[in-house]
């Protein structure tokens, strides 16, 4: 066994998987998140080579990285940090898409004695990228924000209404509008205004569940289709959007540019038509603005 030792208590609470190899590419540290993401316990992997039917990283074309050049071996060879999107082997047999970041470990004399890799589940990112590619083909992607456009959102709402009537599967809508957006354009210019829209769009998308659909409705308005929620949960989602947008900023000429949003939400009903559902959400958005903006109104 290697004399390279890592204190388990330091890194065991990380959300991402983390493991350490010695120069012989044997695993000498394996945190609890690695167990969760791979299905392999520390007892099953410590002291073994990472290529011993454990992680067996493969690339997008199916090449086996552990048998040749992988981010960990490259980090130990050149002393640099290496990143990659790969697919690891889960104990149950399936492949898990992960983003890995490997870095060399050095002793007190600066000599490389191993490498550490941090890896996280990349499933949501891949699904989002695939959806973007599909939407581009169908002309259903907003060019500025790279989110689904109004046409796609309407199709999603129609589909959800059909599911509601057929199987009673609930869903809600959140109409989202930037507060005082004209002031941003007037004071900072339309280029900054576009950057603000992109910032808000990214904040909404990256803080949504994988099966929620967030898109640009038009202008400074966004819309989220949120399945499998009741009114309380829908309001919670809207409040998360509201809080995170308010805490986001971009820098223009050395100064932060911030915006807030008003949100109008509603739960779809069996008797709703598309127009009635949209109208109710829009009315709740208008009520949120009348009440002072930077708030959520849902019913």
N, C-alpha and C positions, 0 to 999 in steps of 0.2 A: 504493500500500500504506500501511497505517496505521503510525504511529511508535510504537504501543503494542507493547512487546516483553516477552516472558516468557522467563526462563531455563529451557530445556528440562530441564536436569539436575536442577532442584529437584523437579519434580513427576512425572517420567517413571516412577518406580517405584511409583506408587499402584496399588492393585488396582482402584479405581473409575475410570471414565472421567472425564476433566476436559478442558474446552476453554474458550477465552476468545474473546469477541467484542469488536470495537471499536464505536464509536457508530453505524457504518454497518451493523452486524450482519454484519461479515465475520470469518471465523475467523482468529485470529492465533496461536493455540496449540492443539495437539492431542496429547495424551499417548498413550503406547503402549497403555494400557488402552482408550482410545477406539477405537484401531485394532482391538483384539481384539473389542470388543463390537459394533462397527458393520461391520467388514470394510473400512472406508475407511482408507487410509494417510494420513499427514500430507501427503505430496506431492500427494495427490488433493484435499485440502480447504483447505489454507492459502491465504488470500486470497479465498476464495469465500464467498458468503452461505450461511448454514446452511439456507436454504430452497431452494437450487439442487439439488434432487433428492438431498440428502445425508441429513440426519436427518429432515426433514419430520415433526416431531412431530404426532401426532393424539391427540385425547382419546378417552374411552371410547365416545362416540357417532360417532366418525369425523371430527370437525371438525379442519381443518388449522390447527394453532396457529401454525406458522411464518409464515403469511400474514397473521396478525392479532396478537392479544395472546397472548404466550407467557410463561413464567416469566422468560426472559432480558430481553425487552422491558419487562416490568413492573418488573423490578429496576432497569433503567436509567431508567425513567420516575419511579418514586417513591422510589428509594434504599433499598428494603426487601428483605429476603430472602424468596423465594417458593419454595414446594415444590409438587410435583404428581406424580401417577402418570399417565404417558403411555406412548405406544407409538411407538418410533422406527423409522425405515426402515433395514434392513440392506442392505448392498451386494448381497447375493444376492436381495433382493426381499421377504423376509418381514418381519414386524413383531416387534419385541422389546419386551416390557413392561419399563419402567424406572421407578425413582423418581428424580426430579431435584430438585436444590436449587440455585437460582440466587441470586447475590448481586452487588451493584454493585461495580465497581472505581473507586477515586478516585485522583486525582493528589495531589501534596503540598499543593495549595491546597484540597483537599476537593471538587474538581469531579469529577463522574462522567465517566469516560473509556471505560467499557466494562462488561462483566459476565463473571462466571465461572460455569460450571455444572459441578456434580459429578453423575454419574449412575451407577446400579448396576442390575444385572439384578434384575428383580422377579418372575421366573417362579415361583420357589418360593413366594413370599408369595401370589401369585394362586392357585396350585394349592392351597395350604393353605386359603385363604379359601373357595374353591369346594368343597373337601371338607367343610369345616365346614357350609356351607349345605346340602349334600346329606345330611349326617348328621343335621342338625336335622330335615329333612323325614321321615327314616326313624326318628326317635327312637333314634338310635345315638350320641348325643353326651352325654358326662358334663357335667352342668349346672355343676358347680363349676369344673373345670379346663378345660372346653371342648375336651377331648380325646375321641377315640373311647372308647366305653364297652365293658363286658365283652361285651355281645352282638355288637358289631361285631368285636371282637378274635377271638371264637370263630369267626365266619364267615371271617375272614382266615386263621386257622390251618387250618380245614377246606379252604379253597381251596388253600393252599400244600401241604397234604398230598396233595391230588389231583394237583397239578402235579408233586410229587416222584415219585409212583408212575407217572404217565403219561409224563413227560419227563425225570425224574431231575434236576429243578431244585432245588438245595439251599437250605435256609434254617435259621435257628436261632431260638430263643426266649431272651429274657432276662427273668427274673422279678426285679423290683426292689422292695425293701421299705425304708421309712424306719426307721432305727435309733432306738430309744428315743423314738418319736413321742409316746407317752403323756406323757412328761415335758414336752414342749412344750405340750400341752393343759393339763396340770396347773399348770404354772408361768406360762404366758402367756395361757391362755384358748383357747376353741375358735375364736374369730374369728381369732386369730393362727395357730392350727393350720391353718385353712382357707387362709390366705394362704401358709403354708409349702407346703402341697400345690400351690397354684397356681404358686408359684415353682419347685418341683421339676418340675412338669409342663412349664412353659415351657422350663426348662433342657434337659430330655430332648428335647422336640420340636424346639427350634431348633438342636440340635446332632446331629440325625439326618440321614441322607441322604433325598432326596426320596421314594424308593420304600420306605423303612422305615416301619413303622406303630407308633407309640407311643400307648398308651392307658392309662386308669385301670382297673385290674382290680377294685378295690374297696377301701374304707378307705384305708390308707396304702400300698397295693400298686399298682404299675404293671407293665405288660408291654410288651415290644417284640418285634415280629415282624421279623426281619432276614433278607431274602433274599440269595441269592448270596454266601454266606460259608462258609468252613471254620471249624474250631474256633479256630484262632489268631486269625483276623480277628474272630470273634464275641467272643472274650475282649478284644481290643483295643477294640471298641465298648463293651463293658461297663466297661472301665477308664476310658474317656473319660467316660462317664456318671458313674462314681464320683468321679473327680477334679473334674469341673466342678460337681457338686452340692456337694461339700465346700467348694468355693471360692465358693459363692453365699451370700448373706445378705440378710436384711431387717432393718430397724431397728424395734424396739419399745421405746417409752419411753426413747429415746436409746441403747439397747443393741442390739448385733447379735444376731440369732437365726440360728443355723446348724444344719444337720443333715447327717448322712451317710446313705449307703445301702449295703445289702448286695445283691449281685447273684448270682443263680443262672442259669447258661446251659447250653444243650444244643443239639446239632445234631440235627435230625430224621432219622429212619432210615426206610427203606422199610417195615419191618414195624411201625412205630409206629401205634397208634391215637391218637385225640385225647387220651384219658385217660392213656395211658401216657406220651405226650410231656409233657403238663402235669405229671404226677407226677414225672418225672425232673428237670425244671427246678425244681420246688418243693423236691425233695430237695437239689439243689445249693444252692439259696438257704438252706435250713435249715443245711447244712454251713458255708456262709459265715458265718452268724450264730454258730454254735458255735465257729468258729475265731477269733472276736473282733470280728466286724462290720466295716463300712467296708472291704469287700473283695469280690473277684469270684471265684466258684468255677464253673468250666465244664467239662463233660465230654461 
